[in-house]
């Protein structure tokens, strides 16, 4: 009987822990999700909430709350309505990026959120009201259903609504931190209400047509306090810049674009940011030329190269690797003692050998021993024996060769 009860207990625990959980570090947020009406007397926070609870939310509101971190809200993928108000007494963690295809209404009033607000993954938002909030950035890219934006008394530095083609109302006055504004959504004449800060950091507004003065909200003509432009050349007027770099390098190449060193030919791409934070896609077409290290054969005072190259230049190591005039062949015969090296060039890339010492005293002593014939070959390169009246080539043990023609009558 004890064994059965133990098995049942383990089974129930496994079922409980088998639930998919979402990390919710804020105890007050966890409480509002799991025990909003205090029905669970012995409720204890554990920094996690069943994901199904968050997925079941279609509306979430929080007024005068003690919540300081809304991490976990990203799991509420079925939200249709979101309202968070009266939290200015805190420096809240950034609101997590939401992916809510059904979300249409967002209100964030007097909220102390820090950082960047990204709503670009909620494409059906229609109404956005952010007042007296501390967000420093707002991303509404792709919100083609958005008709109303109010960002009053916020800390937003830049606002680009160029992809919000249905927008009719934009209220952003008293936002003196704003440095750039892009209104070029293709439907500027649909605006019925537009206010923006005057006298702050905003010096230009990007619009569809700066010559059009027939906006319905401006019956007396477009205001002239700020210039309207097709492109203000700021962070809100970004266009993706695509560039190609063609580079040929010897052995390897360090690319500033990626901070990497490449030793193989290929195509490498990096997404960079321009001075205004705009995307800049740079493609490097790299050709790497590898030059083999010169192979030098020394025979007495003669140095010869065993590599094929497009150019050869023998160098005087004792004269700081100075080029030796006229010494541009595969074979170099020194006329005085010294130290010599070879620089070979292949497709405009070069490599230099180590230095080889030529010592005539040593050579003369070496050459005091008579050289010996090691083989005889004919003019076709075939090894043969001595034959009179026939042109032959003698090959000696010191590497030298000699043409011989012996006549016998």
N, C-alpha and C positions, 0 to 999 in steps of 0.2 A: 504494500500500500504506500509506503514512503517513497519507493522508487517511482511509482506512477505519479504521485503529487509533484515530485521533483522534475519529472519530465514535462508535466503540464506547465509548471512555473517557467521552465526554460523556454518552452514553446511560446508562451505568452510574451515573454521578454523579447524574444527574437522578432515577434510580430510588431511589437511596439517600436523597437529600434530599426525595423525595416522601413519605417516611414521616411519618405524623402524630406530632409530638413533644410532650412535656409538660415544662414548665419545672421543673427540680429543682436548686435552687441549692446544696444541701448536697452536697459531694463524697463524704462518707461514705455518705449515703443513696443517691446515684447509684451508688456502687461496689457497695453491697449489692444493688441492683436489677440492674445490668448484669454485674457480675463477682464474684458472691458467693463463688465458690470459687477465685478468682485464676487462672482458666484462660486469661485473656487477658493475656499477659505485658506487652504494650505498651499496656495500657489507659490512656487519658488522659481525665480528666473534661472535659465541655464544657457543664455545667449543663443538660443535657436528656436525656430518656430516651424511647425509643419508647413511645408511648401503649399499644400492644398488650401490652407487658411488664406495665404496671400493670393493664391490664384483665384479664390472665390470672391475676392473683393471687386466690386464694380464702382464703388465710391469710397473715398477716404477723406475725412475731414479732421483737422486738429486745430483747436483754438485754445490759446493761453496754455499750451502744453509745456511740460518739463522735458520733452524729448529733445535731445541735442544731436542725435545721430540717426538718420533714416536709412542706414545701410540695411538691406533686405527688401526695401520697397521695390527694387528692380524685379523681384519675383512676382509682383502684382501685375501680371501681363494683361489682365482683363479689365483694368481700370477704365472707367468712362468719365469720372469726375474726380478732381483732386483739389483740395483746399487746405492750405496750411497758413495759419494766421497767428499774429501776436507772439512772436518768439524773439523779439529784438533784444531781450536781455541776455542772450547767449551768442557765442560765436559757434555756430553750428558747423558740423562737417559738411562738405559739399553734397548736394542732393545727388544720389546715384543716377547714372544714365538709365532712363526708362525706355522700355520697348513695349509700348502699349498701342496697338493698332486701333483700338476702339476709343481711346481717350480724346474727348472733344473740348473739355472745359478745365482750365487750370487757373487757380487763384493762389498767389503767394503774397500775402500782405504783411508788412512789418515783420519780415522774416530775416533772421540773422545768418542765413546761409553764406558760407565762404566759397570762393572759387567760381567755377564755370557751370552754367546751366545748359545742358545739351538736350534739346527736345526733338532733334532731327529724326529720331526713330519712332516718333508718334505722328504719323503723316496726316491724321484726320483731326488734329486740333483745330478748333474754330475760334476759340476765345481764350486769350491769354492776358491776365491782369497781374502785373508784378509791381507792387507799390512799397516804397520805403524799405527796399531790400538791399542787401550788400553783395549781390552777385557782381562779378567783374566782367563776365562775358555771357553772351546769349547766342545759342545756335538754333536757328529756325529753318535751316536749309531743307527744302523739299516739302514744306508745309503748304501745299497748294489749296487747302481748304480754309486756311487761317484768314479771317476777315477783320479781327479786332486785336490790336496790341496796345496795352497801356503799360508803360514802364516808367513810372513816376517816382522821382526821388530815389534813383538807383545809382549804383556805382559802375554801370556798364560803360566800357571804353569804346566799343565799336558795335555797330548793328548793321547787318546785311539782310535785307528782306527781299532781295532781287528774285528769289525763287517763290515768293509768296504771291502768286498771281491773282488771288481773290481778295487781297487786302484792300479794305476801304477806310479803316480808321487806324491811325497811329498817333499815340500821345506819348511823347518822350520829353516834354519840357521839364525844366528844373533838374536835368541830368547833366550837370556842368562838366563831368568827366568825359563825356562823349567826344571822341576825336574824329570819327568818320561815320558816315551814314550813306548807305546805298539803297535808293528807292526804285532803281531801274528794274521793275517787275513786269514790264510790258503792258501794264494797264494803269498808268498813272492817272488817267482821266476818270478812273473809277473811285479815286479817293474822295471821301466826303468830309473827312476831318483829319487835319494834320497839324501837329504842333511840335516844335523842336526848340532846343535851348539857343538863346541868342546871347552873345557876349562871353561864351565859355571857350572851350578848346576846339569846337567845331568850326571849321573855316570853309568847307565846301560840301555840297550834297550831290551825289551821283543820281541822275534821273534818266528817263527814256529819251527825252528831247528837251534840251535846255531852251530851245526857241519857242516851245509851246506855252502860251500864256492863257490857255482856255481851260484850266483846271476848274471843275465845278465849285470847289471850296474857296476859290480865289476870284470872286466876281470882279474885283478891281485889278486883276493881274497878279502874277506870281510875285511874292515879296522879294525885295532886293537886298535884304540884310545880309544874306549869304549867297555866294555865287552857285548857280546850278551848272552841272557839267556832265558830259557823256562819260568822263572818266577822271575822277579827282586824283588818281595816282596814289591812292592810299590803301590801307589794309582792307577796306570794304569794297574796293573795286578790283578785286583779284581776278586775274585770268591765268590759268595754268600755262606756264612757259615750258616749252619742250626744246631742248638743245642737244646737239650731237657734238662729241669731241673725237677727232681722229688723231691717234697718237701711235707712233712707232718708237719703241724703246729698246735699248740694248740690255739683255739679260733679265731685267725686271723694271717695274714702274710703280712709284708711289703716287696714289691718286688722292688729292685733297678731298674730293667729293665723298669718299667713303672712309678715308683714313687708313686704307689697306694698301699693302704692297702685293702686286700681282707678278707672277713669273711665267704665266702662260698667256698666249694670245686668246682673245675672246671678246665678248660683248658684256659690259657690266653697267647696271642701271641703279641710280639712286634718286629717291625723292627728297629734295632739299627744300628749304624755306628761303624766300627772298627777304629783303629788309622789312617788308610789310607783313611777313608771315604767310605770303602766298605760296602755293605749290610751284615748285620748279623741278621738272623731271629731266635729269641729265643722263645721257647715255654715252658711255665711253667705248669706242671701238678701238681695241688695243691690239697692236701687233708686236710681239716680243721676238727679237732676233737673238739667238744664242750663238756665241762664238766659242769654238772649242779652244782650250789652252794649247798654244803652239808646242809641237813635239820637235825637239831639236836633237840632231845626231852630230856628235863631234868626232872628227877624224883629223888628228893633228891640229893644224892651224886652220882647218876648214870646218865650218858649221853649215849644216843643211837642214831644211825644214821638211817635215813629213806630212804637213797639212796642205790641203788645197785652200786657197784664199784668193780674193780679188786683188789684193795688193800686199806687198811685203816691204818692210823698212827695217834695216838693221840699225841698232842703236849702240852708242858708246856709253856704257854704264859709268865709267870713270868721269865722264863729262856731263853728269846729270841727265843721262839718257838722251844725249843730243843725237839727232839723226846723222848717219854717216852718208855723205854725199855720194850718190851713184850706187849705193848698196841697196838695191831694190829687187833683187832676185831671190829665188828659193835658197841659193847657195852663196855663202860668204866666205872668202878667204882673207884672213887677217894678215896684214903686212907688218904688224908690230905687236909687241906684247900688250895685253890689256884685258878688259872684261867687256863682253858683248852680249846683247840681247836682241830679240826679234819681235817687232810689232806686226801682227797680221791683221788685215781688215777684210771684213765680210759684210757686204751690204751696209756700208757706212758704220758698222760697229767694229771695234778693235779690241784686241787682247794682246798682252805682252808676256813674253817668256821670262823665265828667270835668267840671271846673268851667267855666262860661261867664260872661264878664264883661259886665255891663250898665253902660253909661256914658251917662247922659242927655245930656251935652254933645254927645257924638258923635252920639247919636240925633237931637237937635234939629237939628244941622247937616245930618244926613242927610235929615230930614223937611222942610227948607226948600225942597227941590225939589218942585214940585207932582207929586202922583202921577198916573199915566197909566192910562187904561182899556186893558186888554189884550184883554178879550173880554167879551161879553154872553151870558148864558145865561138860558133860561126856567126856570120852576119844575120842569120835568121834567129839567133838567140838559142840555138841548140848546142848543148854540151858535146864536145868532140875531143879527139886526140890531135896531136900535132900532124899537120898535113902541109908538105911543101907546095909552093906555087898556089896557095889558097889564102885569101884574106881571113885572118883570125883575130879574135879579141882575147887578150890575156887579162884575167882577173886576179889581183894580188891580195895578200892577207891584210894589207893596210887600207883596203877599200879602193885603191886606185885601179885604173884600167889602162890598157895599152893596145893599140892596133898594131898587128905584126903581119908582114907579108915576106915570107922567106922564099927566095928563088933558088931552085936547084936545077942544074943542067944535066 
